[in-house]
Structures are given as C-alpha cells and as structure tokens.
Amino acid sequence: MIQILAYTLFTVLVLYIVKNYLDKKNHPKGLFYLFFAEMWERFSFYGMRALLTLYLIKDFYSHLQNSEEIAYGIYAAYGALVYLTPLIGGYLADKFIGYRKSIIFGGILMALGHFFMAFPTEFFFYGALGLLIMGNGFFKPNISTMVGSLYEDGDVRRDGGFTIFYMGINLGAMIAPLFCGYLGETYGWHYGFGAAGIGMVAGLLVFWRGISKNVLGDKGLQPAKYINMKFSGISITNLIYLFGFLSVPVFAYLILLDTKSAVLGNVLSIVGGLVLIYVSYIIYDYKVRKNDNVSGDRLIAIIILAVFLTIFWACFEQAGSSLTVWVDKCVNLVGLNASQTNAINPAYIVLLAIPFSWLWTKLGAIKKNPNTPIKFALGILQLGLGFLIFASTAHFIGENGKVPFLFVFLGYFLITTGELFLSPIGLSKVTELSPKRMIGFMMGVWFLSSTFAHYISGILAKLTTTGTESSENLLSKLSNWLMGNPDTSSEAVATLVQYNTIYAQIGIVTIIISIFVILISPFIKKLMHGIH
C-alpha cells in the first residue's frame, strides 16, 4: 500500500502546482473545476482501459485458444463506440438539454458501468460496456466544449488553457493504471474496476460543486426554449434521458455481436458516410446559401485535420491493446506490472503540459508559434519515431528473449510529445473554427475520428498475432533491416519479432504521412482564414 500513498501524494502535489499556475496566469476560475472533473472522469476511463485487455486474455476468455484476438476485437469495438456516441451527445446538448445536464447524466451512466464490472458475468460485462459507451457520449464532448466557452475569440490564453485541461485528462489517465492496475492484478480484477467507478463519482461531485459555486457563470445552460417543452406530458430532458438508457443494451449487443460476426465495420461505414453527407450539406449551406465562405472553409479544415488525427490515434491506441500485451510478454519489467505501464504516457504529459502551455503562449506572444497543420505534422512525425524505437529493441534481446524496460520509456516519450503537438491543439481549434451554434456537434465529429481510429487500431493489433502476409515487399524489408534480422529459432524471440515488425511498419508509414502533411500545410492554413 506504500505505492498507493506515494501516488496520492504525487497527485495532490500536481494539483497544488496547477492551481497556483492557473491563478498566476489569470485563467478563468471555472477551468480548474472542469480540469478536476475531467481528471476523475479520465481516471475511471483509463482505469478500465488499463485492465480490459489483460483481464479478457488472462481471465474472462482465458479458456479460449484465440483469447488474445478476441480481446483486441472487444477493445477496438468498445473504443470505437465510446468515441462514436459523443456525436450524439454533442448534438443533443447543443440543441436540447445544454452541456451541464449532459455532463451530469453521462457521468451517472459511466459510474453505473464501472460498478457493473464488479460482477463477473457476461450480462454485467457487456451491460457495463454499453453504459460506459453511452455515458461517455454525453460527457466527453460537452466538457471540452465548456472549456472553450470560458475564452473569448482570439484570447492568447486559449491554447494554453486547453493544454492545462489536457493535463487534467492525463493526470487522471496516469494515476488510474497505477491505482487500478495495482488493485486489479494484486487483489483481483474487479477491485480495480470498482476503483474506477469511485473515480467517476468523484468527478461528478467536483463538477456539481463548481456549478454550486457559480464559477461557470451562464455557460452550458439548457436553451431557454426547451426548458418547459413537453411531449405527451414528458419533458424533452426526460425523453433524452430515457433515450440514453434505452440505447445501452443496443451498444452492449453490438459489441457482443461483433465478437461473433464482425458487423461493426459495416455500421461505422454507414455512420461515417451519413455524417460526411450531413457535414457536406452544412458546408454547402454556408458557402452557397449563406455566402459565408469563411465558415464553410473552416469546417473543411476541421474535417482534413480529423483525418490526420484518425491516423495518429489508430497507431497510438496500440498502447491500450497490443503494446500492453507486448510489454507483458517481451519486456523485462521493473517496479511496474504490464497494466501499470499505461501510466507512462500520461505521466509524461503531466510533467510536460505546463512547459508546453508556456511554450505555446510564449511563442504566440512573439508571433513564432507554428501553425496548426505544422504542429499536426510534427506530432505524427514524433509518433512514428516512437514506434521505430519500439521496433529497434530487437537489437537488445536478452538471454531470456526479453528487452530492456528503458526502451518502453523512450518510445512513449516521443509518442507523448507528438500527442502534445496535436491533440490539445486540435481540441482548441475545433472550438475556434466551428460556427458557434454547432460547436458541440463538431466536437462530436472530431471525436468520431477516434471511433474509426480504434477500429483500425484493432486491425493493427490483430496483425501482431498473425503477422503480415508477405516479407518480400519494401516495407517488410525496411522493417527487417531496422530490427537487424534477429535469429527467431527461440520462441520468445520469434514472439518479440512478430510484434516489432508491425511497430516498425507503423513507424515508417507515419513518418511518410508526416512529410505529406507538411507539404499540404499551406492549403490547410488558407482554409482556416486567419485562425492560427
């Protein structure tokens, strides 16, 4: 339990530093409450994420020969749907119930979902996933939108504020694997899942306290015209709550069905097509009917950036699936178990978020801040370099067929700096580029990129169990050269090479993509019409 005490003291210290920094830099008071609420919500989400794949492989489906492949499929389906529902939650909050009610309702659903995980049956397991998916849809896009509402257009503190908020996300993401991973692998998986539920309740209480102290002013309230609206005697708010609960078994069944017949890809294709058609219509409406080229072009810029964000997250999300299993099988762990290594990436962000926030603010003040497309390109480049480090561990295989733990830290460092160049900046730009009346919906579209990313991530993760079809193509030859063609007569080395080959290919492809983003960055910048 000394570990738990140390993690707690570290968390308190970081919160103290953040509070003083925000006061010193004169950020809105509401930011700290949103930071704190999001921190606990992410604690719950990443506690679940750290345990899910290992729990499925080692316990829930351990009796099946293909448990690893099933686990990757469930993780990918869950992750995809978790980021699909913000499209629904963002739209309903924008239009009907406001951001505050949406956040509270989403938090309640998620807390119930984590507590469902404490019961080891299929009914409760898939029910828990359904509750978490729907709850995240109501919570996730709307708390990010509320952060954006705290800043006026053109406020130089905006990117810094979002980076600090992003630190809250990752403080929760860091302490969750440490707490939940320790409890789950030491005392039992369901203790870890229960701790995640307690974290979600804490997030709700913090958000409610912020409302009670009126630090949010009039931000996030329900649109006045819908407050008293009723259908058949039922308020619009209660109808949406009912819709949320009734959607839970639908998503639960969709994941269960996907484990048997892989239907989710077709569902996502239909949803993606419908969303693209709808957004295209909105762009047409702005550019042709309203003669507002600026708003139309900015929406196009969001869509282009979302495509590159999808590529980033598809590779990044190996962290919660194949990378965790790779660490468990192929790395000489010291001081942490495999699930706890999920804390490395967010720990770096906690340490680097304030320096990056200061950097963007300082560069902005002297007009040297790189524009958003260039930041995206540099973020993807660093991601690629991180995966090349994972792949290069094949040069350092020990007698037991495992590699040094140091390389996990080095690879995650580059992936993390790449994330800080891309993700918080993207959140900030969506709130800035979107028309005011549809920020929540466009935030949902933005998170839709993570839906497709998680699904693609599952496909990539499954390649680590099957390998690639051919070793004769240029990409495979480059991968083998990078790894030094190690002797795979040992089963442990062969297992490591199977993972590392995929990581080498991810690294090479993403570096090529980053160069392409740099080449088209002037075009994207032009579409943004003055927004940096």
C-alpha positions as CSV (number, residue, x, y, z in Angstrom):
1,M,0.0,0.0,0.0
2,I,3.1,2.3,0.1
3,Q,2.6,2.6,-3.7
4,I,-0.9,3.9,-3.3
5,L,0.2,6.5,-0.7
6,A,3.1,7.7,-3.0
7,Y,0.7,8.0,-6.0
8,T,-1.8,10.0,-3.8
9,L,0.9,12.4,-2.5
10,F,2.1,13.0,-6.1
11,T,-1.4,13.7,-7.3
12,V,-2.0,16.3,-4.5
13,L,1.3,18.0,-5.3
14,V,0.5,18.3,-9.0
15,L,-3.0,19.7,-8.2
16,Y,-1.4,22.3,-6.0
17,I,1.0,23.3,-8.7
18,V,-1.7,23.5,-11.3
19,K,-4.0,25.7,-9.1
20,N,-1.2,28.1,-8.4
21,Y,-0.2,28.3,-12.1
22,L,-3.8,29.0,-13.2
23,D,-4.2,31.7,-10.6
24,K,-0.8,33.3,-11.6
25,K,-1.7,33.3,-15.3
26,N,-5.2,34.6,-14.6
27,H,-7.1,31.8,-16.3
28,P,-10.9,31.6,-15.8
29,K,-11.7,30.1,-12.3
30,G,-14.1,27.6,-14.0
31,L,-11.1,26.0,-15.7
32,F,-9.8,24.4,-12.5
33,Y,-13.2,22.8,-11.8
34,L,-13.5,21.4,-15.3
35,F,-9.9,20.3,-15.1
36,F,-10.7,18.4,-11.8
37,A,-13.9,16.9,-13.0
38,E,-12.3,15.7,-16.3
39,M,-9.3,14.3,-14.3
40,W,-11.6,12.0,-12.3
41,E,-13.7,11.0,-15.4
42,R,-10.5,10.1,-17.2
43,F,-9.3,8.2,-14.0
44,S,-12.4,6.0,-14.4
45,F,-12.0,5.6,-18.2
46,Y,-8.3,4.8,-18.2
47,G,-8.6,2.5,-15.1
48,M,-10.9,0.4,-17.2
49,R,-8.7,0.7,-20.3
50,A,-5.5,-0.4,-18.5
51,L,-7.2,-3.6,-17.2
52,L,-9.6,-4.6,-20.0
53,T,-7.3,-6.4,-22.5
54,L,-5.3,-8.3,-19.9
55,Y,-8.5,-9.1,-18.0
56,L,-10.1,-10.6,-21.1
57,I,-6.9,-12.6,-22.1
58,K,-6.0,-13.9,-18.6
59,D,-9.4,-14.3,-17.0
60,F,-12.7,-13.7,-18.8
61,Y,-11.8,-15.5,-22.1
62,S,-8.8,-17.4,-20.9
63,H,-10.4,-20.7,-21.7
64,L,-10.4,-19.9,-25.4
65,Q,-7.4,-20.5,-27.6
66,N,-7.8,-17.2,-29.5
67,S,-8.4,-15.1,-26.4
68,E,-5.8,-12.5,-27.4
69,E,-7.5,-11.9,-30.8
70,I,-11.0,-11.7,-29.1
71,A,-9.6,-9.3,-26.6
72,Y,-8.2,-7.0,-29.3
73,G,-11.6,-7.1,-31.1
74,I,-13.6,-6.2,-28.0
75,Y,-11.2,-3.4,-27.0
76,A,-11.3,-2.0,-30.5
77,A,-15.1,-2.2,-30.7
78,Y,-15.5,-0.7,-27.2
79,G,-13.1,2.1,-28.1
80,A,-14.7,2.8,-31.4
81,L,-18.2,3.1,-29.9
82,V,-17.0,5.1,-26.9
83,Y,-15.9,7.8,-29.4
84,L,-18.9,7.4,-31.7
85,T,-21.5,8.4,-29.1
86,P,-20.1,11.9,-28.5
87,L,-21.5,12.7,-31.9
88,I,-25.0,12.0,-30.4
89,G,-24.3,13.6,-27.0
90,G,-22.8,16.7,-28.5
91,Y,-25.8,17.3,-30.8
92,L,-28.4,16.7,-28.1
93,A,-26.5,19.0,-25.7
94,D,-26.2,21.7,-28.3
95,K,-29.8,21.5,-29.3
96,F,-31.9,20.5,-26.4
97,I,-30.5,20.0,-22.9
98,G,-27.3,22.1,-22.6
99,Y,-23.8,21.0,-21.6
100,R,-24.3,20.8,-17.8
101,K,-27.2,18.3,-17.8
102,S,-25.5,16.3,-20.4
103,I,-22.2,16.0,-18.4
104,I,-24.0,15.0,-15.2
105,F,-26.2,12.4,-17.0
106,G,-23.2,11.0,-18.8
107,G,-21.2,10.7,-15.5
108,I,-24.0,8.8,-13.8
109,L,-24.2,6.3,-16.7
110,M,-20.4,5.8,-16.6
111,A,-20.3,5.3,-12.8
112,L,-23.0,2.6,-13.1
113,G,-21.0,1.0,-15.9
114,H,-17.8,0.7,-13.8
115,F,-19.8,-0.8,-10.9
116,F,-21.4,-3.3,-13.3
117,M,-17.8,-4.6,-14.0
118,A,-17.6,-5.8,-10.4
119,F,-19.9,-8.7,-11.3
120,P,-18.1,-11.4,-13.4
121,T,-20.9,-12.5,-15.7
122,E,-21.5,-11.8,-19.5
123,F,-24.7,-9.9,-18.8
124,F,-23.0,-7.4,-16.5
125,F,-19.8,-7.3,-18.5
126,Y,-21.5,-6.3,-21.8
127,G,-24.0,-4.2,-19.9
128,A,-21.1,-2.3,-18.3
129,L,-19.6,-1.6,-21.8
130,G,-23.0,-0.3,-23.0
131,L,-23.3,2.1,-20.0
132,L,-19.7,3.3,-20.5
133,I,-20.2,3.9,-24.2
134,M,-23.4,5.9,-23.8
135,G,-22.2,7.8,-20.7
136,N,-19.0,8.9,-22.5
137,G,-21.2,10.2,-25.4
138,F,-23.0,12.6,-23.1
139,F,-19.9,13.6,-21.0
140,K,-16.8,13.8,-23.2
141,P,-17.6,16.3,-26.0
142,N,-19.5,18.7,-23.7
143,I,-17.0,19.2,-21.0
144,S,-14.4,20.1,-23.7
145,T,-16.9,22.5,-25.3
146,M,-17.4,24.2,-21.9
147,V,-13.6,24.8,-21.6
148,G,-13.7,26.6,-25.0
149,S,-16.6,28.7,-23.8
150,L,-14.5,30.2,-21.0
151,Y,-12.3,32.1,-23.5
152,E,-13.3,34.9,-25.9
153,D,-12.3,34.6,-29.6
154,G,-8.7,35.5,-30.1
155,D,-7.7,35.0,-26.5
156,V,-4.0,34.1,-26.5
157,R,-4.6,32.0,-23.3
158,R,-6.9,29.6,-25.2
159,D,-4.2,27.1,-26.4
160,G,-2.5,27.2,-23.0
161,G,-5.8,26.7,-21.2
162,F,-6.6,23.6,-23.3
163,T,-3.1,22.3,-22.7
164,I,-3.7,22.6,-19.0
165,F,-7.1,21.0,-19.3
166,Y,-5.4,18.2,-21.3
167,M,-3.0,17.8,-18.3
168,G,-6.1,17.1,-16.2
169,I,-7.2,14.4,-18.6
170,N,-3.7,12.8,-18.4
171,L,-3.3,13.2,-14.6
172,G,-6.4,11.0,-14.3
173,A,-5.1,8.7,-17.1
174,M,-1.7,8.4,-15.2
175,I,-2.9,7.6,-11.7
176,A,-5.7,5.3,-12.9
177,P,-3.4,2.5,-14.2
178,L,-1.2,2.8,-11.1
179,F,-4.2,2.6,-8.7
180,C,-6.5,0.3,-10.7
181,G,-3.7,-1.8,-12.2
182,Y,-2.2,-2.4,-8.8
183,L,-5.6,-3.3,-7.2
184,G,-6.6,-5.4,-10.2
185,E,-3.5,-7.5,-10.6
186,T,-2.8,-7.8,-6.8
187,Y,-6.2,-8.3,-5.2
188,G,-8.5,-9.1,-8.2
189,W,-9.6,-7.5,-11.4
190,H,-13.0,-6.4,-10.0
191,Y,-11.3,-4.3,-7.3
192,G,-9.6,-2.4,-10.0
193,F,-12.9,-1.8,-11.9
194,G,-14.6,-0.8,-8.7
195,A,-11.9,1.9,-8.0
196,A,-12.6,3.3,-11.5
197,G,-16.3,3.7,-10.6
198,I,-15.4,5.6,-7.4
199,G,-13.3,7.9,-9.5
200,M,-16.3,8.7,-11.8
201,V,-18.4,9.6,-8.7
202,A,-15.7,11.9,-7.5
203,G,-15.7,13.7,-10.9
204,L,-19.4,14.2,-10.7
205,L,-19.2,15.7,-7.2
206,V,-16.5,18.1,-8.3
207,F,-18.5,19.3,-11.3
208,W,-21.6,19.8,-9.2
209,R,-19.6,21.8,-6.7
210,G,-18.3,24.1,-9.5
211,I,-22.0,24.7,-10.5
212,S,-23.0,25.4,-6.9
213,K,-20.2,28.0,-6.5
214,N,-21.2,29.6,-9.8
215,V,-17.7,29.6,-11.3
216,L,-19.2,28.7,-14.7
217,G,-21.4,31.7,-14.9
218,D,-24.1,31.2,-17.5
219,K,-22.1,28.7,-19.5
220,G,-23.6,25.4,-20.5
221,L,-27.2,26.0,-19.5
222,Q,-30.2,24.4,-21.3
223,P,-31.5,26.5,-24.2
224,A,-34.4,28.5,-22.8
225,K,-37.0,27.4,-25.4
226,Y,-36.6,23.8,-24.4
227,I,-36.8,24.1,-20.6
228,N,-40.5,23.7,-20.4
229,M,-41.1,21.8,-23.7
230,K,-43.0,18.5,-23.3
231,F,-44.2,15.6,-25.5
232,S,-47.1,13.6,-24.2
233,G,-46.6,15.1,-20.8
234,I,-42.9,14.1,-20.7
235,S,-40.2,16.9,-20.7
236,I,-37.7,16.9,-23.5
237,T,-34.9,16.4,-20.9
238,N,-36.5,13.2,-19.5
239,L,-37.1,11.9,-23.1
240,I,-33.4,12.3,-23.8
241,Y,-32.5,10.6,-20.5
242,L,-34.9,7.7,-21.5
243,F,-33.3,7.5,-24.9
244,G,-29.9,7.3,-23.2
245,F,-30.9,4.3,-21.0
246,L,-32.6,2.5,-23.9
247,S,-29.5,2.8,-26.0
248,V,-27.4,1.0,-23.5
249,P,-28.5,-2.6,-24.5
250,V,-28.2,-1.7,-28.2
251,F,-24.5,-0.9,-27.8
252,A,-23.9,-3.8,-25.5
253,Y,-25.4,-6.2,-28.0
254,L,-23.5,-4.6,-30.9
255,I,-20.1,-5.4,-29.2
256,L,-21.3,-9.0,-28.4
257,L,-22.4,-9.4,-32.0
258,D,-19.1,-8.0,-33.3
259,T,-17.2,-10.8,-31.4
260,K,-19.1,-13.4,-33.5
261,S,-19.6,-11.8,-36.9
262,A,-17.6,-8.5,-37.1
263,V,-20.5,-6.3,-38.0
264,L,-19.1,-3.1,-36.5
265,G,-17.1,-2.2,-39.6
266,N,-20.3,-2.0,-41.7
267,V,-22.1,0.0,-39.0
268,L,-19.2,2.5,-38.8
269,S,-19.0,2.8,-42.6
270,I,-22.7,3.7,-42.7
271,V,-22.4,6.2,-39.8
272,G,-19.3,7.8,-41.3
273,G,-21.0,8.1,-44.7
274,L,-24.1,9.7,-43.2
275,V,-22.0,12.2,-41.1
276,L,-19.9,13.1,-44.1
277,I,-23.1,13.8,-46.1
278,Y,-24.6,15.9,-43.3
279,V,-21.4,17.9,-42.8
280,S,-21.0,18.4,-46.6
281,Y,-24.6,19.7,-46.6
282,I,-23.7,22.2,-43.8
283,I,-20.6,23.3,-45.7
284,Y,-22.7,23.8,-48.9
285,D,-25.3,25.7,-46.8
286,Y,-22.6,28.1,-45.5
287,K,-20.7,28.6,-48.8
288,V,-23.6,28.7,-51.3
289,R,-26.8,29.7,-49.5
290,K,-25.4,32.0,-46.8
291,N,-22.5,33.2,-48.9
292,D,-20.2,32.6,-45.9
293,N,-17.1,31.1,-47.4
294,V,-15.1,31.6,-44.2
295,S,-17.3,29.3,-42.1
296,G,-17.5,26.7,-44.9
297,D,-13.7,26.6,-45.4
298,R,-13.1,26.3,-41.7
299,L,-15.4,23.3,-41.5
300,I,-13.4,21.7,-44.4
301,A,-10.2,22.4,-42.4
302,I,-11.7,20.6,-39.3
303,I,-12.5,17.5,-41.5
304,I,-9.0,17.4,-43.0
305,L,-7.3,17.7,-39.6
306,A,-9.7,15.0,-38.3
307,V,-8.4,12.6,-41.0
308,F,-4.9,13.0,-39.8
309,L,-5.9,12.8,-36.2
310,T,-7.5,9.4,-37.1
311,I,-4.2,8.1,-38.4
312,F,-2.4,9.3,-35.2
313,W,-4.9,7.7,-32.8
314,A,-5.1,4.4,-34.8
315,C,-1.4,3.9,-34.1
316,F,-1.4,5.5,-30.6
317,E,-4.1,3.2,-29.4
318,Q,-1.8,0.2,-29.6
319,A,-0.9,1.4,-26.1
320,G,-4.1,0.0,-24.6
321,S,-4.0,-3.2,-26.5
322,S,-1.0,-4.8,-28.3
323,L,1.6,-2.7,-26.6
324,T,0.3,-3.7,-23.2
325,V,0.5,-7.4,-24.2
326,W,3.9,-6.8,-25.8
327,V,5.2,-5.4,-22.5
328,D,3.7,-8.3,-20.6
329,K,5.3,-10.9,-22.9
330,C,8.5,-9.3,-24.2
331,V,9.9,-6.7,-21.7
332,N,11.9,-7.1,-18.5
333,L,9.6,-5.1,-16.2
334,V,11.0,-3.4,-13.1
335,G,8.7,-1.9,-10.4
336,L,5.5,-1.9,-12.6
337,N,3.3,-4.6,-13.9
338,A,2.1,-4.6,-17.5
339,S,-1.2,-2.8,-16.9
340,Q,0.6,-0.1,-14.9
341,T,2.8,0.8,-17.9
342,N,-0.3,2.5,-19.3
343,A,0.6,5.3,-16.8
344,I,3.9,6.2,-18.6
345,N,2.3,8.2,-21.4
346,P,0.0,10.3,-19.2
347,A,2.8,10.7,-16.7
348,Y,4.9,12.4,-19.3
349,I,2.0,14.6,-20.3
350,V,1.5,15.7,-16.6
351,L,5.2,16.6,-16.5
352,L,5.3,18.3,-19.9
353,A,1.8,20.0,-20.1
354,I,2.7,23.2,-18.3
355,P,6.1,23.6,-20.1
356,F,4.2,23.1,-23.5
357,S,1.4,25.5,-22.4
358,W,4.1,28.1,-21.5
359,L,5.9,27.4,-24.8
360,W,2.8,28.0,-27.0
361,T,1.9,31.1,-25.1
362,K,5.4,32.5,-25.3
363,L,5.8,31.7,-29.0
364,G,2.4,33.2,-29.6
365,A,3.4,36.4,-27.9
366,I,6.4,36.8,-30.2
367,K,4.5,35.6,-33.2
368,K,6.7,32.5,-33.7
369,N,4.1,29.8,-32.8
370,P,3.9,27.1,-35.5
371,N,0.5,27.0,-37.2
372,T,-1.8,24.1,-36.5
373,P,-1.1,22.0,-39.7
374,I,2.6,22.1,-38.9
375,K,2.0,21.1,-35.3
376,F,0.0,18.1,-36.6
377,A,2.8,17.1,-39.0
378,L,5.4,17.3,-36.2
379,G,3.1,15.3,-33.9
380,I,2.7,12.5,-36.4
381,L,6.5,12.5,-37.1
382,Q,7.3,12.0,-33.4
383,L,4.7,9.2,-33.1
384,G,6.5,7.4,-36.0
385,L,9.9,7.8,-34.3
386,G,8.5,6.4,-31.1
387,F,7.3,3.2,-32.8
388,L,10.7,2.9,-34.5
389,I,12.2,2.9,-31.0
390,F,9.9,0.0,-30.0
391,A,10.9,-1.9,-33.2
392,S,14.6,-1.3,-32.6
393,T,14.5,-3.2,-29.3
394,A,15.2,-6.3,-31.4
395,H,18.8,-5.3,-31.2
396,F,18.9,-5.6,-27.5
397,I,17.3,-9.0,-26.8
398,G,18.5,-10.6,-23.5
399,E,19.1,-14.3,-22.8
400,N,15.5,-14.7,-21.7
401,G,14.2,-13.4,-25.0
402,K,13.1,-10.1,-23.5
403,V,14.2,-6.5,-24.0
404,P,15.2,-3.7,-21.5
405,F,12.4,-1.7,-19.9
406,L,14.2,1.6,-20.8
407,F,13.0,1.4,-24.4
408,V,9.4,1.5,-23.3
409,F,10.0,4.8,-21.6
410,L,12.0,6.2,-24.6
411,G,9.3,5.2,-27.1
412,Y,6.5,6.5,-25.0
413,F,8.3,9.8,-24.6
414,L,8.3,10.5,-28.3
415,I,4.7,9.4,-28.7
416,T,3.7,11.7,-25.9
417,T,5.5,14.8,-27.3
418,G,3.8,14.0,-30.6
419,E,0.4,13.9,-28.8
420,L,1.1,17.3,-27.2
421,F,1.8,18.8,-30.6
422,L,-1.5,17.5,-31.9
423,S,-4.4,16.6,-29.5
424,P,-4.9,19.5,-27.2
425,I,-4.3,21.9,-30.1
426,G,-6.9,20.1,-32.1
427,L,-9.5,20.4,-29.3
428,S,-8.8,24.1,-29.1
429,K,-9.1,24.6,-32.8
430,V,-12.4,22.8,-33.1
431,T,-14.0,25.3,-30.6
432,E,-12.4,28.1,-32.5
433,L,-13.1,27.0,-36.1
434,S,-16.7,25.8,-35.6
435,P,-19.7,28.0,-36.0
436,K,-21.0,29.0,-32.5
437,R,-24.3,27.2,-32.9
438,M,-22.8,23.8,-33.6
439,I,-19.6,23.6,-31.6
440,G,-20.9,20.6,-29.6
441,F,-21.8,18.7,-32.7
442,M,-18.4,19.4,-34.4
443,M,-16.7,18.3,-31.2
444,G,-18.6,15.1,-31.7
445,V,-17.4,14.9,-35.3
446,W,-13.9,15.5,-34.0
447,F,-14.2,12.6,-31.6
448,L,-15.6,10.4,-34.4
449,S,-12.1,10.3,-35.7
450,S,-11.2,8.3,-32.6
451,T,-14.1,5.9,-33.4
452,F,-12.5,4.9,-36.8
453,A,-9.0,5.1,-35.2
454,H,-10.0,2.5,-32.5
455,Y,-11.5,0.2,-35.2
456,I,-8.3,0.5,-37.3
457,S,-6.3,0.0,-34.2
458,G,-7.9,-3.3,-33.6
459,I,-7.0,-4.5,-37.1
460,L,-3.4,-3.4,-36.5
461,A,-3.3,-5.1,-33.1
462,K,-4.6,-8.4,-34.6
463,L,-1.6,-8.3,-37.0
464,T,0.7,-8.8,-34.1
465,T,-0.9,-12.2,-33.5
466,T,-0.9,-13.3,-37.2
467,G,2.0,-11.4,-38.8
468,T,1.9,-9.8,-42.2
469,E,1.2,-11.9,-45.4
470,S,4.5,-11.2,-47.2
471,S,8.0,-10.4,-46.1
472,E,9.1,-9.6,-49.7
473,N,7.6,-6.1,-50.1
474,L,9.7,-2.9,-49.5
475,L,8.0,-2.1,-46.2
476,S,8.8,-5.5,-44.8
477,K,12.4,-5.4,-46.0
478,L,12.9,-2.0,-44.3
479,S,11.3,-3.4,-41.1
480,N,13.7,-6.4,-41.1
481,W,16.7,-4.1,-41.8
482,L,15.7,-1.8,-38.9
483,M,15.4,-4.8,-36.5
484,G,18.7,-6.4,-37.6
485,N,17.2,-9.7,-38.8
486,P,17.4,-11.4,-35.3
487,D,17.5,-15.2,-35.0
488,T,13.9,-16.4,-34.4
489,S,14.7,-20.0,-33.6
490,S,13.8,-19.2,-30.0
491,E,10.0,-18.9,-29.4
492,A,10.5,-15.9,-27.2
493,V,12.5,-14.0,-29.8
494,A,10.0,-15.1,-32.6
495,T,7.2,-13.6,-30.5
496,L,9.0,-10.3,-30.0
497,V,9.9,-10.0,-33.7
498,Q,6.2,-10.6,-34.6
499,Y,5.2,-7.6,-32.6
500,N,8.2,-5.5,-33.5
501,T,7.7,-6.0,-37.3
502,I,4.3,-4.3,-37.1
503,Y,5.7,-1.5,-34.9
504,A,8.5,-0.9,-37.5
505,Q,5.9,-0.7,-40.3
506,I,3.7,1.7,-38.3
507,G,6.8,3.9,-37.7
508,I,7.9,4.1,-41.3
509,V,4.4,4.8,-42.7
510,T,3.6,7.5,-40.2
511,I,6.8,9.3,-40.9
512,I,5.9,9.4,-44.6
513,I,2.5,10.7,-43.8
514,S,4.0,13.5,-41.6
515,I,6.1,14.7,-44.6
516,F,2.9,14.8,-46.7
517,V,1.1,16.9,-44.1
518,I,4.0,19.4,-44.1
519,L,3.6,19.7,-47.9
520,I,-0.1,20.4,-47.8
521,S,0.0,22.6,-44.7
522,P,-0.2,25.9,-46.7
523,F,-3.5,24.8,-48.2
524,I,-5.0,23.8,-44.8
525,K,-3.8,27.1,-43.3
526,K,-5.6,29.0,-46.1
527,L,-8.8,27.2,-45.2
528,M,-8.5,28.3,-41.6
529,H,-8.9,32.0,-42.6
530,G,-6.6,33.7,-40.1
531,I,-7.0,31.2,-37.2
532,H,-3.5,30.1,-36.3
